[in-house]
Amino acid sequence: MIEGVKNIEEQKNPVEKADKIFETSYSANAEAINEVGGSLNQTFFDPMEADIKNLQNDFYNAKTTGDKKEEKKALMKLQQKSANVQNFKETWKMLGESAVDGSLSKGLTSNDKFTLAYASDPNNKPTVNDEGFVWKGVKMPDGTTKDITQADINDSLVLRDDTTSKQLMDIASEAASSAAKGGEFDKDRQIATVKKLINPKNLRSLMYDDVFNTNSSFIEDIREAFDHPEMEDALTNPKHPMYSEEQTQEYLADYFAKKIEQEYSKGKPKPDETNQYGGMSASELVQKYSK
């Protein structure tokens, strides 16, 4: 097992160590998952098999004694176990594929990275509870100790939102086409349109990933403009006392609206091109000649 995955609390810089563990071990762990097509190994079947046997015994005992209530209860738990395993198989396969197909977002936190690296390490064996597989008593990069659950792994698999990225680029393209035809740019309307595309699930991807394929991102531009780690933390970290998801979405919508406006400006005809009015829109012409 990669040194430090279990003993992250012993490192001087646990957050940096978590990032390093992710970089060095996650791709190798994912490769092992992909080699078997995302199939679960014995590490998962052993605890699940023991749990299912116990439930089967409960079911047969209830059936033998005629206890319909307990029989139904045991059957429902068995069905839930089956559903949990099926759901986890999908997550497990996605966990492997995302490491190689570029779908993993740059918006992963250190806890997200550590969660994926820890759970995908075959040496870290899970147990089973009513919600599925769980890794108990794990020391996290932020200093807390917690049980890593299937839900935690799903939450940590922050993927690129390429669908919303395409929608935003299409809006920018439409703005450029509108500019070429002399259309006006309504920033307030664009902000309102963009805000409808932003939600808690895609927020981190839209903040950290290269949405417009310009080799930059919202967070990179914030760093370049302000070089203020505290400000960045307040915008991105839900645990920061000044963090507001609504406010972050407002800033993000304004940022994307400005990107769209830049494309609009690029689409405006140049003065020496086909536009006999020097590239001015109808409203600009009215404003100029009404003075």
C-alpha positions in Angstrom: 0.0 0.0 0.0 1.2 3.5 -0.7 2.9 4.9 2.4 0.8 7.6 4.2 -2.7 6.6 3.1 -3.5 5.2 6.5 -1.3 7.6 8.5 -1.9 10.9 7.0 -2.2 12.5 10.4 1.5 12.0 10.9 2.4 14.2 8.0 3.4 17.9 8.6 1.3 19.1 5.7 -1.7 16.7 5.5 -3.5 18.5 2.7 -0.5 18.5 0.5 0.2 14.9 1.4 -3.4 14.0 0.4 -2.9 15.6 -3.0 0.4 13.7 -3.5 -1.2 10.4 -2.5 -4.0 11.1 -5.1 -1.4 11.9 -7.8 0.7 8.8 -7.1 -1.8 6.1 -6.2 -5.2 6.9 -7.6 -4.3 6.3 -11.3 -2.6 3.0 -10.3 -5.7 2.0 -8.3 -8.0 3.0 -11.1 -5.9 1.0 -13.6 -6.4 -2.1 -11.6 -10.2 -1.5 -11.5 -10.3 -1.0 -15.3 -8.3 -4.1 -15.9 -11.2 -6.2 -14.7 -13.9 -4.0 -16.3 -14.9 -2.4 -13.0 -15.8 -5.8 -11.4 -15.7 -5.9 -7.6 -13.1 -8.1 -6.0 -13.0 -10.4 -3.0 -12.4 -7.4 -0.7 -16.1 -6.4 -1.2 -17.6 -9.8 -1.5 -16.3 -11.2 1.8 -18.0 -8.7 4.1 -21.2 -8.6 1.9 -21.4 -12.4 1.8 -21.3 -12.6 5.6 -23.9 -9.9 5.9 -26.2 -11.5 3.4 -25.9 -14.9 5.1 -27.1 -13.3 8.4 -30.1 -11.8 6.6 -30.9 -15.1 4.9 -30.9 -16.8 8.3 -33.2 -14.1 9.6 -35.5 -14.6 6.6 -35.7 -18.4 6.9 -36.1 -18.3 10.7 -39.0 -15.8 10.3 -40.6 -18.0 7.6 -40.2 -21.1 9.7 -41.9 -19.5 12.7 -44.6 -17.8 10.6 -43.5 -14.3 11.6 -44.7 -12.4 8.5 -43.5 -9.0 9.8 -39.9 -10.2 10.3 -40.0 -12.2 7.1 -40.9 -9.1 5.1 -38.4 -7.0 7.0 -35.5 -9.4 6.2 -36.6 -9.7 2.5 -36.6 -5.9 2.2 -33.1 -5.7 3.7 -31.9 -8.4 1.2 -33.3 -6.5 -1.7 -31.7 -3.3 -0.4 -28.4 -5.0 -0.2 -28.7 -6.1 -3.8 -29.5 -2.6 -4.9 -26.6 -1.2 -2.9 -24.2 -3.6 -4.6 -25.5 -2.7 -8.0 -25.3 1.0 -7.4 -21.7 0.6 -6.0 -20.7 -1.4 -9.1 -21.6 1.6 -11.3 -19.7 4.0 -9.0 -16.7 1.7 -8.9 -16.6 1.4 -12.7 -16.9 5.2 -13.0 -14.2 5.6 -10.4 -11.8 3.6 -12.6 -12.8 5.2 -15.9 -12.7 8.8 -14.7 -9.0 8.5 -13.9 -8.2 7.9 -17.6 -10.9 9.5 -19.7 -10.5 13.1 -18.6 -13.9 13.3 -17.1 -12.7 14.0 -13.5 -13.1 17.7 -12.6 -10.3 19.9 -11.3 -12.7 20.9 -8.6 -11.9 18.0 -6.3 -11.0 19.1 -2.7 -8.2 17.4 -0.8 -10.8 15.4 1.1 -12.4 14.3 -2.3 -9.0 13.2 -3.6 -8.1 11.4 -0.4 -11.5 9.6 -0.3 -11.1 8.3 -3.8 -7.5 7.2 -3.3 -8.3 5.6 0.1 -11.4 3.7 -1.1 -9.7 2.5 -4.3 -6.7 1.1 -2.5 -7.3 -2.7 -2.3 -5.4 -2.8 1.0 -8.1 -0.8 2.7 -10.9 -3.2 3.4 -14.5 -2.0 3.8 -17.2 -3.4 6.1 -20.9 -3.3 5.4 -23.9 -1.5 6.9 -27.5 -0.9 5.8 -26.4 1.8 3.4 -23.7 -0.4 1.7 -19.9 -0.5 1.9 -18.2 1.6 4.5 -14.5 2.2 5.5 -14.5 2.9 9.2 -12.5 5.4 11.3 -10.5 7.1 8.5 -8.3 10.0 9.3 -9.1 12.8 6.8 -6.8 15.5 5.5 -8.7 18.2 7.4 -8.0 16.4 10.7 -11.4 14.8 11.2 -12.0 11.1 11.6 -15.0 9.7 9.8 -16.4 6.6 8.2 -16.2 6.8 4.4 -19.5 5.6 2.8 -20.7 4.8 -0.7 -22.4 8.2 -0.6 -19.1 9.9 0.2 -17.4 8.3 -2.8 -20.3 9.4 -5.0 -20.0 13.0 -3.7 -16.2 12.9 -4.1 -16.4 11.8 -7.8 -16.8 15.4 -9.0 -16.9 15.1 -12.8 -16.5 17.8 -15.5 -19.9 19.2 -16.5 -19.3 19.2 -20.3 -23.0 19.5 -21.0 -23.3 22.9 -19.3 -19.9 23.9 -20.8 -21.3 23.3 -24.3 -24.5 25.2 -23.4 -22.4 28.2 -22.3 -20.3 28.1 -25.5 -23.4 27.9 -27.6 -24.8 31.0 -25.9 -21.5 32.8 -26.6 -21.6 31.7 -30.2 -25.2 33.0 -30.5 -24.1 36.3 -29.0 -21.3 36.6 -31.6 -23.8 35.8 -34.4 -26.1 38.4 -33.0 -23.3 41.0 -32.9 -22.5 40.3 -36.5 -26.1 41.2 -37.4 -26.1 44.4 -35.4 -27.9 42.9 -32.4 -27.5 44.4 -28.9 -26.0 42.7 -25.9 -28.2 42.6 -22.8 -25.9 41.6 -19.9 -28.7 41.4 -17.3 -30.6 38.9 -19.5 -27.4 36.9 -20.1 -26.7 36.8 -16.3 -30.2 35.5 -15.7 -29.8 32.9 -18.4 -26.5 31.7 -17.0 -27.8 31.5 -13.5 -30.3 29.0 -14.5 -27.5 26.7 -15.6 -25.6 26.8 -12.3 -26.6 24.4 -9.5 -24.9 22.8 -6.5 -24.0 19.7 -8.4 -22.0 21.5 -11.2 -20.8 24.4 -9.2 -17.3 23.1 -8.5 -16.8 22.0 -12.1 -17.8 25.4 -13.4 -15.5 27.1 -11.0 -12.4 25.0 -11.6 -12.6 23.6 -15.1 -11.8 25.2 -18.5 -15.5 25.8 -19.5 -14.8 27.8 -22.6 -11.7 25.9 -23.8 -9.5 29.0 -23.2 -6.8 27.3 -21.1 -8.2 29.1 -18.1 -11.0 28.9 -15.5 -13.0 31.1 -13.1 -10.8 30.2 -10.2 -7.5 30.7 -12.2 -8.7 34.1 -13.3 -9.6 35.0 -9.7 -6.1 34.0 -8.6 -4.5 36.0 -11.3 -6.6 39.1 -10.7 -6.5 39.2 -6.9 -3.8 36.8 -5.6 -5.8 36.6 -2.4 -6.1 33.0 -0.9 -8.6 34.1 1.8 -10.9 35.5 -0.9 -10.6 32.3 -2.9 -11.4 30.2 0.2 -14.4 32.3 1.0 -15.7 31.7 -2.5 -15.1 28.0 -2.7 -15.0 26.5 0.8 -18.4 25.8 2.4 -16.7 25.7 5.8 -15.5 29.3 5.5 -17.5 31.6 7.7 -18.0 34.0 4.8 -19.0 31.4 2.3 -22.3 31.8 0.6 -23.3 29.4 -2.2 -25.8 31.9 -3.6 -23.1 34.6 -3.6 -20.6 32.3 -5.3 -23.2 31.5 -8.0 -23.8 35.2 -8.5 -20.1 35.9 -9.1 -19.8 32.9 -11.4 -22.8 34.0 -13.5 -21.3 37.5 -13.8 -18.0 36.0 -14.9 -19.6 33.8 -17.6 -21.7 36.7 -18.8 -18.5 38.7 -19.3 -17.0 35.8 -21.2 -20.1 35.8 -23.4 -19.8 39.5 -23.9 -16.2 39.2 -25.0 -17.4 36.8 -27.7 -20.1 39.3 -28.6 -17.5 42.0 -29.0 -15.4 39.7 -31.3 -18.5 39.2 -33.5 -19.1 42.9 -34.1 -18.2 43.9 -37.7 -15.0 46.0 -37.9 -15.3 49.6 -39.2 -13.6 48.8 -42.5 -15.6 45.7 -43.2 -19.1 45.3 -44.6 -20.9 47.4 -42.1 -21.3 50.9 -43.6 -22.0 52.3 -40.1 -18.6 51.5 -38.8 -19.6 48.4 -36.7 -22.1 50.3 -34.6 -25.4 48.7 -33.5 -28.7 50.4 -34.1 -28.9 51.7 -30.6 -25.4 53.1 -30.9 -26.3 54.9 -34.1 -29.4 56.4 -32.6 -27.4 57.6 -29.5 -24.6 59.1 -31.7 -26.8 61.0 -34.1 -29.5 62.1 -31.6 -27.0 64.4 -29.8 
